[in-house]
Every structure is written in structure tokens, then in C-alpha cells.
């Protein structure tokens, strides 16, 4: 079994061979939870893949939203990525410092805004470093490039839509958080939020889509087994969710690799859902 959409991933070998290609642009999309005690911007300033620009998911976002790094307007997204030298005609490769954690979020954002020629670096920066590949500390000075936003509204779900989905049980909801957060046994990392999950959700921690040793995405048969073991019917629509819309995008990436055509991400995810006083919360497995 092979990936249905293999171009959504590139290997470290491929990127090393294409770093100087005129149409290839590299993006560092590192972002970390507070508990991880890491500073993404400082790490980028210290070392990044040559030519990589830094994509700040907390700034290229709707900063007026009460919820973290929610999708920006098409105008803001296109304005920010233009300044990063990312635009029409580019082959964009996204990576992060955790392996495959926040890079799929930026991969998903580009696709949401109509740029399909985007891929995630398989294994991310840790694999790149382990292989002794080059890095640099100086940030690049990109030339602005035109970006044409074409919003795909099928790729995201908002709170009203999620309320309808839950009320009508019309599609599967896959939760990418850890199982103890899903069950309510572990406290949420964001203060004031109850623990648990959206009623009817299925638990699939995003790490289960990755090889524990290499940090790369599982092969197609492994991905298929992980989704099916979680109770997800790959012939039916899926909405991916998580804590704040980041790791849910790894589930979206896995489904895309398998050729799934009807997958969306709940952008507000648990940060938004659990903050609603009238939203139902389920606990337990």
C-alpha cells in the first residue's frame, strides 16, 4: 500500500538536494506548548535550515480572537506570507523543531488558503540535525512574492457547525490530544478549561501516526491501521480536533496521505468548545 498523496511529505534527502532550487521555499513553523519549556523564536535564531523563514502561528492569526492562533482573514494571511517571500509558483516545505507537531498546522493553513503545492518535512528538524545536515543562524532576506488567496471553506469547522455536528451525530470527530486529556484524567494545560472531550469523539493521539524511533509519518498501511484501530471509518467524513487546532492538523495530514477527501479541522478545538458554558463535555474512554 502506498500514499495516495505522496507529495504532501518530502524526505530530508529530497530537501537537501533541492535547497537551492529557485521554486523551493522552506518554512520553520516551530511552536511549543508552555509545558514543553522551549522558545521557538530563540531556537530559530540560533539554528535553522538554510534559507528557512520563520512562520509565527500566533501572529499570522486572528489576534482579536479570544482563542489561540485561530485562522486569520485571507487578506492578513496573504499579506504576511508575501512578506516572507512565499507565494504563487512556490513549492513550500514546512518543518518544525519537535519533529512533526506544528508544521502540519501551517501545511493545512496554506492549503486552506488555496496553495496546494506545500509539503511537510518528514521527521522535521530533529531528523535533519541527526543526519548532520547544514544549518544557519542568520535569517534570510526574502523578496516579496505575490500570493493569491483562494479560501477552501470545506477544510475548517467553526463552533456553530460543530454544535450541529454533535447534535445530529452526522460525522466522525477525531481528537488528537493525549488519551488522558481526552478521558478527563489529566488537567488541561490552559487554565480554567474543564477536562474531557466533545461528546461522540474518538481518541487518536497524533503521535500514533508517527514512527516512535524516527519521528517520521507511518507508511500508508500503518496510518490506515491507526485510524481503523481508533474506530474511524475511512469511508466517512472526519472532523479533526485537539487542544487549539495544531495537532489536529497531523490527523488531517495522515488522512490526506491516505487520499481522504472529506476531512476538516475544528479550528477553535477544545480551547473554544470547553470555554462555552452550555457546551456538553464527556469524560471517560
N, C-alpha and C positions, 0 to 999 in steps of 0.2 A: 504494500500500500504506500502510495506517495502523496505528498501535499497536493491539494487541488490548486492552491495559490502560492507556489513556492517563492515568488518574488517578494513576498511580504517579509522574508528573512534574508539577510546576507551573512555570510561567514566572515570571520576575521581575515581569512586568506583572501577572499574576494575584495574586501575593503582595502587591505594593504596593497593589492595590485591595482586598485582604481583610485587611490587617494589623489592623484594628480589629474584625473580625468576632468575635462572642462565642464562637464554637466553634473558632476557629483558634488553634493554639499553634505557636510557632516554636522550633526547637531548633538550637543551634550544636553540631555534632558533630565539630569540628575535632580532628585528631590527626595527628602527623607522625612519620616515621621519623627516627632520630637524625641521619642524613646530611643531612637537609633543613635542619637548624640553625634550627628555628622552635619557638617556645614557644606552644602552642595556648591555654593559660590566660591568658598575658600578652596575647596578641593579642585574646582575647575581652574582657578587662578594658579594653583600650584602645578597642575599637570592635566593635560587633555590631549586627545588625538589631534595630530597636526591639522590645522585649518578648521577645527570644530568651533562653532559659535554656541553660546550658552542660551538655552531657551528656558525662561523662568515661568513655570506654570502658575505661580502665584501672582505674577504681574501681567502675563498675557492671559487675562481672565476678566470676568465681570467683577471688578473690585468694589462695586456698590452692593453686591450680593452679601447677605449675612453668612453665607456658606462658603467653604474654602474652594479656591480655584475652579469656580464654575465657568462654563463656556462664555467667552467674550462675544461681542457682536461681530458680524463678518467684517465690518469696517475696521474695528480695532485689531482683529486678527491679521487682516491683510496689511495694515499699516505697520504692525510690529514685525511681521516676518519679512516684509520688504526691506526694512532697515537692517535685518540680519542677512540680507543677500539671498533670501530664499524665495523662489518664485516659479513662474511658468517655465517649463522646459527643464527644470532641475530634477535629478534623481537624488532624493533626500534620504540619508541614512541616519537613524536616531539611535543613540545609546544612552546608558546611564551607569552610575558608579556602583550600583548594587547588583548588577547582572542583567536581569530583565524584571524591572519593577515599575519605574515611572516612564521609561521610554515608550511602552505601548500606549500610554495616555497621549503623548504627542503624536505618535503614529496615527492614532484614532482621530485626533483633532484635525490633522491635515486632511485626512480622508473625509471627515465631516464637512470641511470647507472646500471640498471638491478637488483636492490634489491627490490623485491616486498613485503617483509614482513615488512612493515612500515605503521604506523598509526599516525593520528593527535589526540592530546588530546582534546576532545570536551569541549569547554569553556575555555581551556587554563589555564594559571597560575592564572588569576583573580578568576576563579571558584574554583580552588584548595585552594587559600588563603581564600576566602569567607567561605569555608567549614571548616576552621581551621585545615587543614592538615599540616603535618610536612614540614619544610624547613631546609636547612643548608647553611652555608656561605663558608665553606672550599671546594675548588674544589676537585673532585676525582682524583685519580692517576691511570688512566686506563692502562691495559696491551694491547699492540698492538695486533690487530687481523687481519687476512688476509681478504682482500676484493677483490672479483673478478669482475671487471667492465665488463658489457655486455651492450653496448650502444643501446638504442632503438631510432633510428633516426626518428620514426614516431611521437615522442612526442614533438618535437620542430620545430619551423619555423624560418628561417633567413630572412634577407632583400630581397635578390633576389626572394625567394619563395613568400614572401608577395607581392612583386610588381606584380608577375604573378597572384596571387590570386585576387588582386584588379582589375587588367586589365581584367581578364576573368570572374570575379564575380562567381568563382567556388565553394566557400564555405562561410559559415557564419562567421563573425568576431564579437565576443562579447567583449565589452570594460568594464572593471571592475572599472574604475575610477568614481568619483562623477559626477553627471549629469551636473553640471555647468562647470566642466572641459571639459566634452565631448562636450557640446554645444559651448564652447569658451567664455562663460561669465566670468569664473574665470581664473586668471593667473595661468600658470604652476608653480609649486614650484621650478623647475630647471631653473635658469636664462638663457635667450637667446632663449628659445623654444616658438614657437607660440602656441596659444591655439586652440583647436578643436579636430577633430578625423580623423581616417583613413576613407576615403570615403566608404560608404556601411556598416559601422559598426552599431551594435545595442548596446544601452546602457543598462548595467545591473550592477549597483554598487554592489560590493561584499558583502556589509552589508545586502543587501536584501535576502541573502541566510542564514542569521542568525537570531535567536530569539533576539529581542532587549533587553529583560529583562535578560535572562540567558547567552547570548553570545554563545550559542550552535548552531550547524547547525540545520536548519529546518528539520522536518521529510520529508520523501520521497514525500508525496503529496504536501507539501509546496514548496519543491525545484522544483518539476515539474511545479507547478503553476507560480513560479517566472520566470523560463526560458520561459515558454509559454507566460506570460504577456509581456515579453521583445521582443516578436516576434521571438523567437528562435525555430526552428523546430527540435525537439529532434531525429527525424529520419534521420537527415542530418549531415554531418561533421561540426565541430566547431573549430575555432581558437580563443583562449582567449588572450586578450591583456590588458595592463594597462599603468602605467607610466614607470615602469622599470622591468616588469616581475615578480613582487612579488604578488600583489593582484590578478593578472590573474590566479594564481595557486589555489585560492579559488574557482573560477569558474570551473577549471579543477577538483578539488576535488568534487564539487557538481555534476558535470556530471558523474564522476566515481562512486559516490554513487548510481546514478540512472542507472548505467550499460552502459553508453555511451561508445562505443568502438573506436570512431574516433574523439578524441579531442587532440589538440596540443596547446602549448603556444608559442606566438611570444616572443622570449627571449629578443630582444632589445626593443620591445614595443615602446611607444611614444617617449622615450628618443632618440632612434635611428631614427625612422621614421621622426619625426619633425625636426631632425637635417640635413636632406637631402635637399639641396636647390631645387631639382627638384621633391620632393615627394608631391603629391597632398594633400591638407588639406581641410577638410569640417568643417563647423560650423553649428550651429542650431540643433534642435532636430532631 
